[in-house]
């Protein structure tokens, strides 16, 4: 994604 914060949050969910 273009927004780093949103992208980081998405990855965190995938890694949870």
C-alpha positions, 0 to 999 in steps of 0.5 A: 500500500501507499500508506506505510502505517496502514501497510505495517498494520496489515502485516502485523495482522498477517503475522499475528 
